[in-house]
Amino acid sequence: MKKAILILLTSSFIFLSCKSHKSLAYHYSSSQQKLENEYQKYKGVRYRYGGTTSLGFDCSGFVQRVYMEAFHKKLPRTTKLMMQTGKKVSIKNLKIGDLVFFHPTRKYYHVGIYMGKGVFMHASTSRGVMKSKLDLKYWRRSFVKARRIDL
């Protein structure tokens, strides 16, 4: 009898655990899932100036590719042209999929895609395709603006 109760309790716990896990996945937005899929596909691909393929990306080439594959949206090729696309949005009102722009050096601008929870994905010159936190001093200091593209 004790064995049957133990089996019943264990089965119930497993069922409830799976059910709660499934409900968490349900709250993962469609846009967030599409972006995460693209990130997983390209994670670690090296930086390559002018690159637009999985052989190597520059930041705008990566953003352009992800937007086309995830949302079927064509974006301009360069960071400066992307900065003029869509609607301006404050850093406090970022939504998943917004473009975030930085001016880390006098020489160039940088672009990434906001993933939610203070994280964006981008093609880093030193580490390739990766995720970074917006609240890191380096990114806070060089943040320029964000743009929202209608999906």
C-alpha positions in Angstrom: 0.0 0.0 0.0 2.8 2.4 0.9 4.5 1.6 -2.4 1.4 2.4 -4.3 1.0 5.7 -2.6 4.6 6.6 -3.2 4.3 5.8 -6.9 1.1 7.9 -7.1 2.7 10.8 -5.4 5.8 10.6 -7.6 3.7 10.4 -10.7 1.7 13.4 -9.6 4.8 15.4 -8.9 6.3 14.6 -12.3 3.1 15.4 -14.1 2.8 18.8 -12.2 6.4 19.6 -12.9 6.0 18.9 -16.6 2.8 20.9 -16.7 4.4 23.9 -14.9 7.4 23.7 -17.2 5.2 23.7 -20.2 3.3 26.8 -19.0 6.6 28.6 -18.6 7.4 27.9 -22.2 4.0 29.1 -23.3 4.8 32.6 -21.9 7.9 32.8 -24.1 6.7 35.2 -26.9 6.8 34.3 -30.5 9.3 37.1 -31.3 11.5 36.1 -28.4 11.5 32.4 -29.6 12.3 33.4 -33.2 15.2 35.5 -32.0 16.5 32.9 -29.6 16.4 30.3 -32.5 18.5 32.6 -34.6 20.9 33.2 -31.8 21.4 29.5 -31.2 22.0 29.0 -34.9 24.7 31.6 -35.1 26.1 31.7 -31.6 29.9 32.0 -31.7 30.2 32.7 -35.4 33.3 34.9 -35.7 33.3 38.6 -36.5 34.2 39.5 -40.1 34.2 43.0 -41.3 31.6 43.3 -44.1 30.4 39.7 -43.3 26.8 38.7 -43.9 26.9 34.9 -43.7 27.6 32.2 -41.2 31.3 32.3 -42.4 31.5 35.6 -40.5 29.3 38.6 -39.6 29.9 42.2 -38.9 27.3 43.7 -36.5 24.9 45.1 -39.1 25.3 42.1 -41.3 24.2 39.9 -38.4 21.2 42.1 -37.5 20.2 42.2 -41.2 20.4 38.4 -41.5 18.5 37.8 -38.2 15.7 40.2 -39.1 15.3 38.6 -42.6 15.2 35.0 -41.3 13.2 35.6 -38.1 10.7 38.2 -39.3 11.0 38.3 -43.1 11.9 42.0 -42.8 14.6 43.6 -45.0 16.8 46.1 -43.1 19.4 48.4 -44.6 22.9 47.0 -44.8 24.7 49.6 -42.7 24.4 50.5 -39.0 24.1 54.2 -39.9 21.1 53.5 -42.2 19.6 51.2 -39.6 19.7 54.1 -37.1 17.3 56.0 -39.4 14.8 53.0 -39.7 11.8 52.5 -37.6 10.7 54.6 -34.6 12.8 56.0 -31.8 12.3 54.3 -28.5 13.8 55.1 -25.1 16.0 52.6 -23.3 13.4 52.4 -20.6 10.7 51.2 -23.0 12.7 48.6 -24.9 10.7 45.6 -26.3 12.0 42.3 -27.7 13.3 42.9 -31.2 14.2 46.5 -30.8 17.5 47.6 -32.3 20.0 49.0 -29.9 22.8 51.3 -31.1 26.2 52.2 -29.6 29.1 54.4 -30.3 31.9 52.6 -28.5 34.8 54.3 -30.3 35.1 57.5 -32.3 35.6 55.4 -35.4 32.5 53.2 -35.6 28.9 52.5 -34.5 27.6 49.2 -33.3 24.1 47.6 -33.5 22.4 44.7 -31.7 19.0 43.3 -31.1 17.3 43.5 -27.7 16.3 40.1 -26.4 14.5 41.1 -23.2 15.5 41.2 -19.5 18.3 43.7 -20.2 20.1 41.5 -22.8 20.9 42.0 -26.4 22.6 39.8 -29.1 25.2 41.1 -31.5 28.3 40.3 -33.5 31.2 41.3 -31.2 34.6 42.1 -32.9 36.4 40.1 -30.2 34.0 37.2 -29.5 31.7 36.8 -32.5 28.0 36.4 -32.2 27.1 36.6 -28.5 24.7 38.1 -25.9 25.6 41.0 -23.7 24.0 42.9 -20.8 22.9 46.5 -21.5 23.8 47.5 -17.9 27.5 46.7 -18.3 29.5 49.9 -18.0 31.0 49.6 -21.5 27.5 49.4 -23.2 25.9 52.0 -20.9 28.6 54.5 -21.6 28.4 54.0 -25.4 24.6 53.7 -25.8 23.3 56.1 -28.5 19.7 55.1 -29.1 17.2 52.4 -29.8 14.8 52.0 -32.8 11.6 49.9 -33.1 10.9 48.1 -36.3 7.3 47.2 -37.0 7.1 43.4 -37.1 
